Amino acid sequence: MIGRIIVIGFALIAAILAAGIVLAVGVLAPDWPSLDSDPVERVVFFTVSFFATSFVGAVAFLPTLILVVVGEAMRFRSILYYGFAGAAVGLASYFGSNVELQLENTTDITPVMHPLELAAAAGIIGGLVYWLIAGRTAGRAREMNAL
């Protein structure tokens, strides 16, 4: 059981990192061709986006943990469950954080295009990464203990 908890924790961290990277790339993608081709600038962006995923983790951790516990308890192993659950967490995090309203008059950065689609895509990618690492074997620890 301890090993399963470690796998779940690792999978949650990997899923949150993947979702954060999707958000970072999605925000920057429309402006990527117009940026300088300075390689240092691009490396700095990816380094900052890697550490900025802590915001994604802070906003999405509790709903994600609830869906993971439900998936483990009900032994859901379907890729569709984790994809839809990730999209739901991404959209709930978007609506719950009000990031767009907070940044409206505070910066000169161009507005994010298609924020709902970007939030859902980040959630789906996070859900699929979680499924790939831990979701495919959800509930198997209990089955092994029953034998």
N, C-alpha and C positions, 0 to 999 in steps of 0.2 A: 504494500500500500504506500509506503514511503517513496518508493521508486516512481509510482504513478503520480504522486503529488509533485515530485521534482520534474517529471516530464510535462505535466500540465503547466507548471510555473514557467519552464523554459519555452513552451509553446505560446503562452500568453505574451511573454516578452518579445519573442520573434514576431508574433502577429501584430503587436503594437508598433514595433519598429517598421515592419512592412507597410502598415497603414500610414504611419508618419512620413515615410519616404514617398509613398504615392501622393500624399497631400502636398509635400514640398515640390515634387516634380510637376504635379498638376497645376500648382499656382504659378510656377516659373515657366512652364512650357510655352505659353503664348509669347512671352518676351525673350525666349532663348535665342532666336536668330539675331535679335537686335543687340544682344549683349556683346561686350568686348570678347575677343577670342583669347583673353588672358587666361592661361590655364590655372594660375593661382586663384583667380576669382571663382572659377568653377569648383576647385577643390575646397575652397572656403565655404561655398554654398552647401556642398554635400556634407561637409563636416558640421556646419551649423544645423542643417536639417536633420542630421542624425541625432544631435542632442536636443533639438526642438521637439522631437517626438515625445518628450516627457509630457507635453501638453496633451497630446492624444491619449497617453496613458492615464493621465489624471482625470480627464473628462470621461473616458470610456471604460475605466477599470471596473466599477461596480456593476453596470449593466452587463458587461462581458462576463464577469465572474458568475453572475446569476445564470446566464445562458449556458455557461460551461457546466455548472453544477446540474442544471436541468438535463443537459445532454449526457452527462455521466450517469445520472440517476435513471434516466429513461433509456440508456444505452443507444442513443442516436449515433449512427455512424455514417449517415448520409451526407454527401458533399452538399446537397441542396439545403439541408438544415443549417450547416455552418455558413454557407453563402448568404442565405436569407437572414440568418441571425446577425451576421456581420453588417449587412446592409441596414438592418433595423437599428443596430447600435450606432452605426455611422450617422444615420439620419437623426436619431434621438440625440446624439451628441451635438450635432449641428444646431438643432433647434434649441437644445438646452443651454448652449454656451453663448449664444448671441454675439459671436465674434464679429460678424459683419456690422452690427450696430455699434460695437465698441470701437472699431477702426474707421468708421465712416468719416469723421472730420479730423483724425489725428495724424494722417500720413498722406504723402503724395503718391503712394504706390497705386498703380492702376487697379481697379476693382477686379476681383476674381470672376472669371467667366464660368457660368454654370456651377455655382457652389453646391447645389443639391446633388447633382450628378457626381461631382467630385467627392463629396462626403459619402455617398452610397458606394462609389467605386473603391474608395479607401477601406470602407467597412467590409466589402466583399473580398478584397484582396487579403485583409487581415483574417477574415473568417476562413478563407481557403488555406492560408498559411497555417492557421491553427489546426485545421482538419488534417493537413498533410503531416504534421508532427504528432498530434495527439488525438484528434477527433476520429481517425480511422479505427482506433482501438478503444473507443469509449466503452466503459463498462466491462471490459474483458478482465480486469483485475478481480472483480467479484465473481466472474465465471470460473476463473482459475482457483480461487479460494473455495468455491463450492465443490470442486472435484476433489 
